[in-house]
Amino acid sequence: MMDLKIHKDGIPSFLIDDKYHIYRHIVLQVIMVAISVSIFFDAPDKLNISPNRFYGWISYFLFLNMLVYVNAYVLFPCFLAKNKVFAYAISVVLFTIFALFIMVILQELFYDIAVTHQQPSGVAIFLSIASSMCTILLFLGGISTLLLFKQWIINNQNINKLQIATSQSELNFLKSQINPHFLFNMINNANIMVDEDSKMASHILDKLDNMLQYQFNDSTQDKVLLKADIAFLSDFLDLEKVRRDHFEYTVVVEGNIEEVEVPPLLFIPFVENAVKHNLDTNKSYVHLKVRLEDSRLFFECTNSKPAKPVKRDVGGLGLVNIKRRLDLLFENRYVLDVLETKTTYTVNLYLNL
């Protein structure tokens, strides 16, 4: 038996969950059978089960299926789901005319209710055509309304999931990255540098100030400028270089990114992971590359590997959670590749903005 659940908004999961896809089609077929079976009745109490009427019922049932599935899988996704309302209206009118033509042919082939063979008047023909068109349009409108309602529910759910995932990502990052221990080390370094190198002390405090402002102010927004996010990554790597004797990094940007916006804290988990897992006595490095081509953004993070392998946990969140956030933000508009050699570990992220 199906285990139907009610969502917080009172909508049964049967309407939107993929696992009930087949059952929804079965229910739809039952409804269309219930509608089309009326063709066997000349009156509420007069049943007519002739071979011709049976063929007419089959044709009418298939006709209803055509109305439903052409609208659901062709017209709606191609036009209305993409906010092409005018194009959808035109396509529905054209499809209605085509469906009306099919209906007339079916009536000529299988309609045997009338016992008289009188030629119908022009008014009767007009009223019949108008009535049929209205019926088809209302049927298509009902299906479209149901599909819009379903899409609205799914969009609201995705928005809620994205808000939760983003909040969790930011909170976990703040706990794991900008924690008291990290701040203590940086402030302690600045304190030591006051007498030895006042410029370096000022440099450290300036970078810390920039990072904290970004995290507590800019990162609360839905979108931030890409250049601001890159500046945050640079500050993070710069502070890492200050506190380590054998560490190098590069940040390369290609393309015009001045007006490009991205979700905040999108790349820092990969960079933090690269820094965290290449702590070696020998010289270690992290190389970042950001390239913009038209509406495609390429992010590459390459780091040296330590002599002793360390178990990876990207950004303290795990690769599964990172992918989940990318799924919610970009759906099928991203590709995430991880490449590993004996000496390097590389993350490549491709985004369609």
C-alpha positions as CSV (number, residue, x, y, z in Angstrom):
1,M,0.0,0.0,0.0
2,M,1.1,3.6,-0.6
3,D,2.3,5.5,2.4
4,L,0.9,8.9,1.8
5,K,2.3,11.8,3.8
6,I,1.0,15.3,4.3
7,H,3.5,18.2,3.8
8,K,3.6,21.1,6.2
9,D,1.5,23.2,3.8
10,G,-1.2,20.5,3.8
11,I,-0.5,19.1,0.4
12,P,-0.3,15.3,0.1
13,S,3.0,14.0,-1.1
14,F,1.0,11.9,-3.7
15,L,0.8,15.1,-5.8
16,I,4.5,15.9,-6.0
17,D,6.7,13.1,-5.0
18,D,8.4,11.2,-7.8
19,K,7.8,7.8,-6.1
20,Y,4.1,8.2,-6.8
21,H,4.6,9.1,-10.5
22,I,3.0,5.8,-11.8
23,Y,0.1,6.0,-9.3
24,R,-0.7,9.5,-10.5
25,H,-1.0,8.3,-14.1
26,I,-3.2,5.4,-13.0
27,V,-5.5,7.8,-11.2
28,L,-5.6,10.0,-14.2
29,Q,-6.5,7.1,-16.5
30,V,-9.3,6.1,-14.1
31,I,-10.7,9.6,-14.3
32,M,-10.6,9.7,-18.1
33,V,-12.3,6.3,-18.2
34,A,-15.0,7.7,-15.9
35,I,-15.4,10.7,-18.2
36,S,-15.4,8.8,-21.5
37,V,-17.7,6.0,-20.4
38,S,-20.6,8.4,-20.7
39,I,-20.6,7.7,-24.4
40,F,-22.4,4.4,-23.7
41,F,-25.5,6.2,-22.4
42,D,-28.0,7.8,-24.7
43,A,-29.8,8.9,-21.5
44,P,-29.0,8.4,-17.8
45,D,-31.1,5.2,-17.7
46,K,-30.5,4.1,-21.3
47,L,-27.4,2.0,-22.0
48,N,-26.1,1.4,-25.6
49,I,-23.3,-1.1,-25.9
50,S,-23.1,-1.5,-29.7
51,P,-19.8,-2.3,-31.5
52,N,-19.8,1.2,-33.0
53,R,-20.3,2.8,-29.6
54,F,-17.5,0.7,-28.2
55,Y,-15.1,1.9,-30.9
56,G,-16.3,5.4,-30.3
57,W,-15.5,5.1,-26.5
58,I,-12.0,3.8,-27.3
59,S,-11.5,6.8,-29.7
60,Y,-12.8,9.3,-27.1
61,F,-10.6,7.8,-24.4
62,L,-7.5,8.1,-26.6
63,F,-8.6,11.6,-27.5
64,L,-8.7,12.7,-23.9
65,N,-5.2,11.2,-23.4
66,M,-4.0,13.2,-26.3
67,L,-5.3,16.4,-24.7
68,V,-3.7,15.6,-21.4
69,Y,-0.3,14.4,-22.4
70,V,0.4,16.8,-25.3
71,N,-0.3,19.6,-22.9
72,A,1.6,18.1,-19.9
73,Y,4.7,17.0,-21.8
74,V,4.9,19.3,-24.8
75,L,3.0,22.6,-24.5
76,F,3.4,23.2,-20.7
77,P,7.1,22.5,-20.4
78,C,8.1,24.2,-23.6
79,F,6.2,27.4,-23.1
80,L,4.2,28.0,-19.8
81,A,6.9,26.5,-17.5
82,K,9.4,29.0,-19.1
83,N,7.1,31.9,-18.7
84,K,6.3,32.2,-22.4
85,V,2.7,32.9,-21.7
86,F,1.8,34.4,-25.2
87,A,3.5,31.5,-27.0
88,Y,1.6,29.1,-24.8
89,A,-1.7,30.8,-25.5
90,I,-1.1,30.6,-29.3
91,S,0.0,27.0,-29.1
92,V,-3.1,26.1,-27.1
93,V,-5.4,27.8,-29.6
94,L,-3.7,26.0,-32.5
95,F,-3.8,22.7,-30.6
96,T,-7.5,23.2,-29.8
97,I,-8.3,23.7,-33.5
98,F,-6.4,20.6,-34.3
99,A,-8.2,18.7,-31.5
100,L,-11.6,20.0,-32.7
101,F,-10.8,18.7,-36.2
102,I,-10.1,15.3,-34.7
103,M,-13.3,15.4,-32.7
104,V,-15.4,16.1,-35.8
105,I,-13.8,13.1,-37.6
106,L,-14.5,10.9,-34.6
107,Q,-18.1,12.0,-34.4
108,E,-18.6,11.3,-38.1
109,L,-17.1,7.8,-37.7
110,F,-18.7,6.6,-34.5
111,Y,-21.6,8.9,-33.5
112,D,-24.9,6.9,-33.8
113,I,-27.1,8.5,-31.1
114,A,-29.3,10.5,-33.5
115,V,-32.1,8.5,-35.1
116,T,-33.0,11.2,-37.5
117,H,-30.9,12.2,-40.5
118,Q,-32.0,15.8,-40.8
119,Q,-29.4,18.3,-41.9
120,P,-28.5,20.5,-38.8
121,S,-28.9,24.2,-39.1
122,G,-26.1,26.7,-39.3
123,V,-26.8,27.9,-35.8
124,A,-26.7,24.3,-34.4
125,I,-23.4,23.7,-36.1
126,F,-21.9,27.0,-34.7
127,L,-23.1,26.2,-31.2
128,S,-21.8,22.7,-31.4
129,I,-18.3,23.9,-32.5
130,A,-18.3,26.7,-29.9
131,S,-19.3,24.2,-27.2
132,S,-16.6,21.7,-28.2
133,M,-13.9,24.4,-28.3
134,C,-14.9,25.7,-24.8
135,T,-14.9,22.1,-23.5
136,I,-11.4,21.5,-24.9
137,L,-10.0,24.8,-23.7
138,L,-11.5,24.2,-20.2
139,F,-10.0,20.7,-20.1
140,L,-6.6,22.0,-21.1
141,G,-6.9,24.9,-18.7
142,G,-7.7,22.5,-15.8
143,I,-4.6,20.4,-16.6
144,S,-2.4,23.5,-16.8
145,T,-3.7,24.8,-13.5
146,L,-2.9,21.6,-11.8
147,L,0.6,21.5,-13.3
148,L,1.2,25.2,-12.3
149,F,0.0,24.3,-8.8
150,K,2.4,21.4,-8.6
151,Q,5.3,23.5,-9.9
152,W,4.6,26.2,-7.3
153,I,4.7,23.6,-4.5
154,I,8.0,22.2,-5.8
155,N,9.5,25.7,-6.2
156,N,8.5,26.6,-2.6
157,Q,10.0,23.4,-1.3
158,N,13.3,24.0,-3.2
159,I,13.5,27.5,-1.8
160,N,13.0,26.2,1.8
161,K,15.6,23.5,1.3
162,L,18.0,26.0,-0.1
163,Q,17.6,28.4,2.8
164,I,18.2,25.6,5.3
165,A,21.2,24.2,3.4
166,T,22.7,27.7,3.0
167,S,22.2,28.5,6.7
168,Q,23.7,25.2,7.8
169,S,26.6,25.7,5.4
170,E,27.4,29.2,6.8
171,L,27.0,28.2,10.4
172,N,29.3,25.2,10.0
173,F,31.8,27.2,8.2
174,L,31.9,29.9,10.9
175,K,32.4,27.3,13.5
176,S,35.1,25.3,11.7
177,Q,37.0,28.2,10.0
178,I,36.7,31.5,11.9
179,N,36.8,29.9,15.3
180,P,38.4,31.3,18.5
181,H,41.5,29.3,18.0
182,F,42.0,30.6,14.4
183,L,41.4,34.2,15.6
184,F,43.7,33.8,18.6
185,N,46.6,32.6,16.4
186,M,46.2,35.5,14.0
187,I,45.8,38.2,16.8
188,N,48.7,36.6,18.6
189,N,50.8,36.8,15.4
190,A,49.8,40.5,15.0
191,N,50.8,41.1,18.7
192,I,54.2,39.6,18.2
193,M,54.7,41.6,15.0
194,V,53.9,44.9,16.6
195,D,57.5,45.4,17.8
196,E,59.2,43.3,15.2
197,D,57.3,44.4,12.1
198,S,54.5,46.8,12.6
199,K,53.6,46.8,9.0
200,M,53.0,43.1,9.0
201,A,50.9,43.4,12.2
202,S,48.8,46.0,10.5
203,H,48.5,43.8,7.4
204,I,47.3,40.8,9.5
205,L,44.6,42.9,11.3
206,D,43.5,44.4,8.0
207,K,43.0,41.0,6.4
208,L,41.1,39.8,9.5
209,D,38.9,42.8,9.4
210,N,38.1,42.2,5.7
211,M,37.3,38.6,6.3
212,L,35.0,39.2,9.3
213,Q,33.1,42.0,7.5
214,Y,32.5,39.7,4.5
215,Q,31.3,36.8,6.6
216,F,29.1,38.7,9.0
217,N,27.7,41.2,6.4
218,D,28.0,40.2,2.8
219,S,27.6,36.5,3.2
220,T,24.1,36.9,4.6
221,Q,22.9,38.0,1.2
222,D,21.6,35.7,-1.5
223,K,24.2,36.8,-4.0
224,V,27.5,38.6,-3.7
225,L,29.9,39.9,-6.3
226,L,32.3,37.3,-7.5
227,K,35.3,39.6,-7.1
228,A,34.3,40.0,-3.4
229,D,34.3,36.3,-2.9
230,I,37.7,36.0,-4.6
231,A,39.0,38.7,-2.4
232,F,37.8,36.8,0.6
233,L,39.7,33.6,-0.7
234,S,42.8,35.7,-1.2
235,D,42.7,37.1,2.3
236,F,42.2,33.7,3.7
237,L,45.3,32.3,1.8
238,D,47.3,35.4,2.6
239,L,46.8,34.9,6.3
240,E,47.7,31.2,5.9
241,K,50.9,32.2,4.3
242,V,51.7,34.6,7.2
243,R,51.5,31.9,9.8
244,R,53.3,29.2,7.8
245,D,57.0,29.2,6.7
246,H,56.6,26.9,3.7
247,F,53.4,27.8,1.9
248,E,52.7,29.5,-1.4
249,Y,49.5,30.3,-3.2
250,T,48.3,32.0,-6.5
251,V,45.0,33.4,-7.5
252,V,44.5,33.8,-11.3
253,V,41.3,35.4,-12.7
254,E,40.5,35.3,-16.4
255,G,37.6,37.2,-18.0
256,N,35.5,40.2,-17.0
257,I,34.0,39.4,-13.6
258,E,33.1,42.9,-12.5
259,E,29.4,42.5,-12.6
260,V,29.2,38.7,-12.0
261,E,27.3,37.5,-8.9
262,V,27.5,34.1,-7.1
263,P,26.1,32.7,-3.9
264,P,28.3,33.6,-1.0
265,L,30.8,31.2,0.5
266,L,30.5,28.9,-2.5
267,F,34.2,28.2,-3.0
268,I,35.7,28.5,0.5
269,P,35.0,24.9,1.5
270,F,37.3,23.7,-1.3
271,V,40.0,26.2,-0.5
272,E,39.9,25.5,3.3
273,N,40.1,21.8,2.5
274,A,43.1,22.4,0.3
275,V,44.9,24.3,3.0
276,K,43.9,21.9,5.8
277,H,45.2,18.8,4.0
278,N,48.6,19.9,2.7
279,L,50.3,20.7,6.0
280,D,53.8,19.4,5.3
281,T,57.3,20.2,6.4
282,N,58.3,20.7,2.8
283,K,57.0,23.5,0.7
284,S,53.2,23.3,0.0
285,Y,51.0,25.3,-2.2
286,V,47.4,26.1,-3.3
287,H,46.7,27.4,-6.7
288,L,43.3,29.0,-7.6
289,K,42.0,29.8,-11.0
290,V,38.7,31.5,-11.9
291,R,37.7,31.8,-15.6
292,L,34.6,33.4,-17.0
293,E,33.5,32.5,-20.6
294,D,30.2,34.0,-21.6
295,S,27.8,32.7,-19.0
296,R,30.0,29.8,-17.8
297,L,32.2,30.1,-14.8
298,F,35.1,27.7,-14.2
299,F,36.7,27.3,-10.8
300,E,39.8,25.3,-10.2
301,C,41.5,24.6,-6.9
302,T,44.8,22.6,-7.0
303,N,46.9,21.8,-3.9
304,S,50.0,19.8,-3.1
305,K,49.5,16.5,-1.4
306,P,51.3,15.7,1.9
307,A,53.7,12.7,2.0
308,K,51.3,11.0,4.5
309,P,47.7,10.8,3.1
310,V,45.1,12.6,5.2
311,K,41.4,11.7,5.1
312,R,39.5,14.5,3.3
313,D,36.4,16.2,4.6
314,V,35.6,19.2,2.3
315,G,35.2,22.3,4.4
316,G,34.0,20.3,7.4
317,L,30.8,19.8,5.5
318,G,31.6,16.8,3.4
319,L,31.4,16.5,-0.3
320,V,27.8,15.1,-0.2
321,N,26.6,18.3,1.5
322,I,28.5,20.5,-0.9
323,K,26.9,18.7,-3.8
324,R,23.5,19.0,-2.2
325,R,23.9,22.8,-2.0
326,L,25.1,22.9,-5.6
327,D,22.0,20.8,-6.6
328,L,19.7,23.3,-4.9
329,L,21.4,26.3,-6.3
330,F,22.1,25.2,-9.9
331,E,20.1,22.0,-10.4
332,N,21.6,20.4,-13.6
333,R,23.6,23.6,-14.4
334,Y,26.9,22.5,-12.8
335,V,29.6,19.9,-13.1
336,L,31.9,19.0,-10.2
337,D,35.1,16.9,-10.9
338,V,37.8,15.8,-8.5
339,L,41.1,14.8,-9.9
340,E,43.9,13.2,-7.8
341,T,47.5,12.3,-8.7
342,K,50.5,11.2,-6.6
343,T,51.5,14.8,-5.9
344,T,48.3,17.0,-6.4
345,Y,44.6,17.1,-5.6
346,T,42.4,19.2,-7.9
347,V,38.7,20.3,-7.7
348,N,37.1,21.6,-10.9
349,L,33.7,23.2,-10.7
350,Y,31.9,24.3,-13.8
351,L,28.8,26.6,-13.4
352,N,26.2,27.9,-15.9
353,L,25.3,31.2,-14.3
